[in-house]
Amino acid sequence: MEYRNLGKSGVKVSAIGVGCNQIGSQVDRAGARALVHQALDVGINFFDTADTYGNRGRSEEYLGEALAGEWQRVVLATKVRSRMGDGPNDEGASRYHIASGVEASLRRLKTDHIDLYQIHAWDGSTPLEETLRALDDLVSAGKIRYAGASNFMAWQLCRANDLAERHGWAPMVTVQPHYHLLERGIERELAPYCRWAGIGILPYFPLAGGFLTGKYQRGAAPPSGSRGERSHYVQRYFTDANFAILDRLRPLAEAHGRGLGDLAVAWLLAQPQVASVIAGATRPEQIAANAQAATWVLTAEEQQEIRSIVGDPA
């Protein structure tokens, strides 16, 4: 397994991470343990969850149980900002919600610290200075080690780190955007800024919910039980243009004895500033497959060929 720096920080994370958004919903306690053990066996040390995953907390709870005795081997990321109750302060990036949110996450995870604590989305109702100072205080207290962002635009992330630099607060070392071969909007502003500032990019939904694996067929019903059968997110990619892109990419993957999913992951890992690809999984064999995909290093010529097929970012 390849390990990369988490942005400008000195900590190393596996090039493939485990997205834990299905733990606590599609994956039960025993399944979470199986996923964690498989990940550690193949060298994956980076796990990404959020307080809201698994029906408000179950993902963290199951993950904490599965990681018992293994904390020294992992880098754990979670998030705060989403609604976790019915009260007016049960969401957001205020000091109030962050302070209560981190304590609740620590209890569920059964640990005394969180390695990467991410603001799940921009909160326009809270002064950014309040959010950043709250995160800096948590770093000083040893409750979190690094701060990060998720779903921030370039200007939002830039403003956050400008303020952190000005006041000597802990900066955002990573950003987690929606990024894959068919969703490349971050290449216009966010990715260039991250390259300039040394911020690590953690792409989520790298396989477009499974569409980029090639398992769905043009004009055919999605396989029974597949995510594409029930997910509007996946179904939105069922267009003739997207199926045509897969048809053109398939020969390149097959020439290397690889699948389309491997190509999608390898392409992301070839992009500047990508620290780890957050790949979701519900079964241990998916973990193993994702780890194997990370062994394919695309040449510059192959990257250019892929870009010529997928076109410019929308």
For each residue, the residues with C-beta under 8 A, 3 or more apart:
1: 14 15 16 42 43 44 291 294
2: 14 15 269 294
3: 12 13 14 15 45
4: 12 13 15 200 274 275 276
5: 8 9 10 11 12 13 200 275
6: 9 11 12 13 75 116 146 173 174 200 275 276
7: 146 148 173 174 198 199 200 273 275
8: 5 171 173 198 199 200
9: 5 6 146 173 200
10: 5
11: 5 6 75 115 145 146
12: 3 4 5 6 45 75
13: 3 4 5 6 17 45 46 75 275 276
14: 1 2 3 17 43 44 45 46 276 294
15: 1 2 3 4 269 276 277 294
16: 1 44 46 265 276 277 279 290 291 293 294
17: 13 14 44 46 47 48 77 202 276 277 278 279
18: 35 36 39 44 46 47 48 278 279 280 281 287
19: 22 48 204 278 279 280 281
20: 23 32 47 48 49 53 59 63 280
21: 25 49 50 53 54 59 280
22: 19 25 26 27 280 281 282
23: 20 26 27 31 32 35 49 53 54 58 59 62 63
24: 27 32 53 54 55 57 58 59 61 62
25: 21 22 53 54 55 58 59
26: 22 23 282
27: 22 23 24 31 32 35 62 282
28: 31 32 62
29: 32 33 62 65 66
30: 33 34
31: 23 27 28 34 35 282 283
32: 20 23 24 27 28 29 35 36 62 63 65 66
33: 29 30 36 37 65 66
34: 30 31 37 38 284
35: 18 23 27 31 32 38 39 66 281 282 283 284 287
36: 18 32 33 39 40 47 63 66 67 70
37: 33 34 40 41 66 284
38: 34 35 41 42 284 287 288
39: 18 35 36 42 44 45 47 287 291
40: 36 37 43 44 45 70 73 74
41: 37 38
42: 1 38 39 287 288 291
43: 1 14 40 291
44: 1 14 16 17 18 39 40 47 287 291
45: 3 12 13 14 39 40 73 74 75
46: 13 14 16 17 18 74 75 77 276
47: 17 18 20 36 39 44 63 67 74 75 76 77
48: 17 18 19 20 77 78 176 202 204 278
49: 20 21 23 53 59 60 63 76 77 78 79
50: 21 53 59 60 78 79 80 82 118 120
51: 56 57 60 78 79 80 82 84 101 104 105 108
52: 56 57 79 82 83 84 120
53: 20 21 23 24 25 49 50 58 59 60
54: 21 23 24 25 57 58 59 60 61 62
55: 24 25 58
56: 51 52 84 85
57: 24 51 52 54 60 61 84 104 108
58: 23 24 25 53 54 55 61 62
59: 20 21 23 24 25 49 50 53 54 62 63
60: 49 50 51 53 54 57 63 64 78 105 108 109
61: 24 54 57 58 64 65 108 109
62: 23 24 27 28 29 32 54 58 59 65 66
63: 20 23 32 36 47 49 59 60 66 67 76 109
64: 60 61 67 68 108 109 110 111
65: 29 32 33 61 62 68 110
66: 29 32 33 35 36 37 62 63
67: 36 47 63 64 70 71 74 76 109 111
68: 64 65 110
69:
70: 36 40 67 73 74
71: 67 74 76 111
72:
73: 40 45 70
74: 40 45 46 47 67 70 71 115
75: 6 11 12 13 45 46 47 115 116
76: 47 49 63 67 71 109 111 114 115 116
77: 17 46 47 48 49 114 115 116 117 118 148 202
78: 48 49 50 51 60 105 109 114 116 117 118
79: 49 50 51 52 82 117 118 119 120 150
80: 50 51 93 97 98 101 102 105 117 118 119 120
81: 91 92 93 97 119 120 121 123
82: 50 51 52 79 91 120 121
83: 52 90 91
84: 51 52 56 57 90 91 101 104
85: 56 90
86: 90
87: 90
88:
89: 92 94 96 97 100
90: 83 84 85 86 87 97
91: 81 82 83 84 97
92: 81 89 97 123 125 126
93: 80 81 97 98 119 122 123 126 130 131
94: 89 97 98 123 126 130 131 134
95: 98 99 130 131 133 134
96: 89 99 100
97: 80 81 89 90 91 92 93 94 100 101
98: 80 93 94 95 101 102 131 134 135 138
99: 95 96 102 103 134
100: 89 96 97 103 104
101: 51 80 84 97 98 104 105
102: 80 98 99 105 106 114 117 138 143 144
103: 99 100 106 107
104: 51 57 84 100 101 107 108
105: 51 60 78 80 101 102 108 109 114
106: 102 103 109 111 112 113 114 143
107: 103 104 110
108: 51 57 60 61 64 104 105
109: 60 61 63 64 67 76 78 105 106 114
110: 64 65 68 107
111: 64 67 71 76 106 114
112: 106 142 143
113: 106 142 143 144 145
114: 76 77 78 102 105 106 109 111 117 143 144 145
115: 11 74 75 76 77 144 145 146
116: 6 75 76 77 78 144 145 146 147 148 173 174
117: 77 78 79 80 102 114 135 138 144 146 147 148
118: 50 77 78 79 80 147 148 149 150 174 176
119: 79 80 81 93 122 123 131 135 147 148 149 150 152
120: 50 52 79 80 81 82 150 151
121: 81 82 150 151 152
122: 93 119 151 152 153 156
123: 81 92 93 94 119 126 131
124:
125: 92
126: 92 93 94 123 130 131
127: 130 131
128: 131 132 159 160 163
129: 132 133 163 167
130: 93 94 95 126 127 133 134
131: 93 94 95 98 119 123 126 127 128 134 135 160
132: 128 129 135 136 147 160 163 164 167 169 170
133: 95 129 130 136 137 167 169
134: 94 95 98 99 130 131 137 138
135: 98 117 119 131 132 138 139 144 147 169 170
136: 132 133 139 140 147 164 169 170
137: 133 134 140 141
138: 98 102 117 134 135 141 143 144 147
139: 135 136 142 143 144 145 146 147 170
140: 136 137
141: 137 138
142: 112 113 139
143: 102 106 112 113 114 138 139
144: 102 113 114 115 116 117 135 138 139 147
145: 11 113 114 115 116 139
146: 6 7 9 11 115 116 117 139 170 173 174
147: 116 117 118 119 132 135 136 138 139 144 170 171 172 173
148: 7 77 116 117 118 119 172 173 174 175 176 202
149: 118 119 152 156 157 160 172 174 175 176
150: 79 118 119 120 121 175 176 177
151: 120 121 122 176 177 178
152: 119 121 122 149 156 157 160 172 175 177 190
153: 122 156 157 189 190
154: 157 158 189 190 192 193
155: 158 159 189
156: 122 149 152 153 159 160
157: 149 152 153 154 160 161 172 175 190 193 194 199
158: 154 155 161 162 193 197
159: 128 155 156 162 163
160: 128 131 132 149 152 156 157 163 164 171 172
161: 157 158 164 165 171 172 197 199
162: 158 159 165 166
163: 128 129 132 159 160 166 167 169
164: 132 136 160 161 167 168 169 170 171 172
165: 161 162 168 171
166: 162 163
167: 129 132 133 163 164
168: 164 165
169: 132 133 135 136 163 164
170: 132 135 136 139 146 147 164
171: 8 147 160 161 164 165
172: 147 148 149 152 157 160 161 164 175 199
173: 6 7 8 9 116 146 147 148 199 200
174: 6 7 116 118 146 148 149 199 200 201 202 275
175: 148 149 150 152 157 172 190 194 199 200 201 202
176: 48 118 148 149 150 151 201 202 203 204 278
177: 150 151 152 186 190 201 202 203 204
178: 151 183 186 203 204 205
179: 183 184 186 201 203 204 205 206 268
180: 183 184 203 205 206 207 208 212 264 268
181: 184 208 212 245 249 264 267 306 310
182: 208 211 212 237 242 245 310
183: 178 179 180 205 208
184: 179 180 181 187 310 313 314
185: 188 313 314
186: 177 178 179 189 190 191 201 313
187: 184 190 191 192 313
188: 185 191 192 313
189: 153 154 155 186 192 193
190: 152 153 154 157 175 177 186 187 193 194 201
191: 186 187 188 194 195 201 271 272 273
192: 154 187 188 189 195 196
193: 154 157 158 189 190 196 197 199
194: 157 175 190 191 197 198 199 200 201 272 273
195: 191 192 198 272 273
196: 192 193
197: 158 161 193 194
198: 7 8 194 195 273
199: 7 8 157 161 172 173 174 175 193 194 273
200: 4 5 6 7 8 9 173 174 175 194 273 274 275 276
201: 174 175 176 177 179 186 190 191 194 271 273 274 275
202: 17 48 77 148 174 175 176 177 274 275 276 277 278
203: 176 177 178 179 180 206 268 274 277 278
204: 19 48 176 177 178 179 278
205: 178 179 180 183 208 209 233 280
206: 179 180 203 212 264 265 268 277 278 279
207: 180 210 211 212 213 261 264 265 279
208: 180 181 182 183 205 211 212 234 237 264
209: 205 227 228 231 233 234 237
210: 207 213 215 216 226 227 228 234
211: 182 207 208 216 228 234 237 238 242
212: 180 181 182 206 207 208 246 260 261 264
213: 207 210 259 260 261 264
214: 246 250 259 260 261
215: 210 223 226 228
216: 210 211 220 222 223 226 228 234 238
217: 220
218: 238 240 243
219:
220: 216 217
221: 229
222: 216 226 228 229 234 235
223: 215 216 226 228 229
224: 229
225: 229
226: 210 215 216 222 223 229
227: 209 210 230 231 234
228: 209 210 211 215 216 222 223 231 234 235 238
229: 221 222 223 224 225 226
230: 227
231: 209 227 228 234 235
232: 235 236
233: 205 209 236
234: 208 209 210 211 216 222 227 228 231 237 238
235: 222 228 231 232 238
236: 232 233
237: 182 208 209 211 234 242
238: 211 216 218 228 234 235 242 243
239: 242 243
240: 218 243 244
241: 244 245
242: 182 211 237 238 239 245 246
243: 218 238 239 240 246 247
244: 240 241 247 248
245: 181 182 241 242 248 249 309 310
246: 212 214 242 243 249 250 260
247: 243 244 250
248: 244 245 251 309
249: 181 245 246 252 253 260 263 306 309 310
250: 214 246 247 253 254 260
251: 248 254 255
252: 249 255 256 263 302 305 306
253: 249 250 256 258 259 260 262 263
254: 250 251 257 258
255: 251 252
256: 252 253 262 296
257: 254
258: 253 254 262 263 266 293 296
259: 213 214 253 262 263
260: 212 213 214 246 249 250 253 263 264
261: 207 212 213 214 264 265 289 293
262: 253 256 258 259 265 266 292 293 296
263: 249 252 253 258 259 260 266 267 296 306
264: 180 181 206 207 208 212 213 260 261 267 268 293
265: 16 206 207 261 262 268 269 277 279 290 293 294 296
266: 258 262 263 269 270 293 294 296 297 298
267: 181 263 264 270 271 298 303 306
268: 179 180 203 206 264 265 271 274 277
269: 2 15 265 266 274 277 294 297
270: 266 267 274 297 298 303
271: 191 201 267 268 274
272: 191 194 195
273: 7 191 194 195 198 199 200 201
274: 4 200 201 202 203 268 269 270 271 277
275: 4 5 6 7 13 174 200 201 202
276: 4 6 13 14 15 16 17 46 200 202
277: 15 16 17 202 203 206 265 268 269 274 290 294
278: 17 18 19 48 176 202 203 204 206
279: 16 17 18 19 206 207 265 286 290
280: 18 19 20 21 22 205
281: 18 19 22 35 284 286 287 290
282: 22 26 27 31 35 286
283: 31 35 286 287
284: 34 35 37 38 281 287 288
285: 288 289
286: 279 281 282 283 289 290
287: 18 35 38 39 42 44 281 283 284 290 291
288: 38 42 284 285 291 292
289: 261 285 286 292 293
290: 16 265 277 279 281 286 287 293 294
291: 1 16 39 42 43 44 287 288 294 295
292: 262 288 289 295
293: 16 258 261 262 264 265 266 289 290 296
294: 1 2 14 15 16 265 266 269 277 290 291
295: 291 292
296: 256 258 262 263 265 266 293
297: 266 269 270
298: 266 267 270 302 303 306
299: 302 303
300: 303 304
301: 304 305
302: 252 298 299 305 306
303: 267 270 298 299 300 306 307
304: 300 301 307 308
305: 252 301 302 308 309
306: 181 249 252 263 267 298 302 303 309 310
307: 303 304 310 311
308: 304 305 311
309: 245 248 249 305 306
310: 181 182 184 245 249 306 307
311: 307 308
312:
313: 184 185 186 187 188
314: 184 185
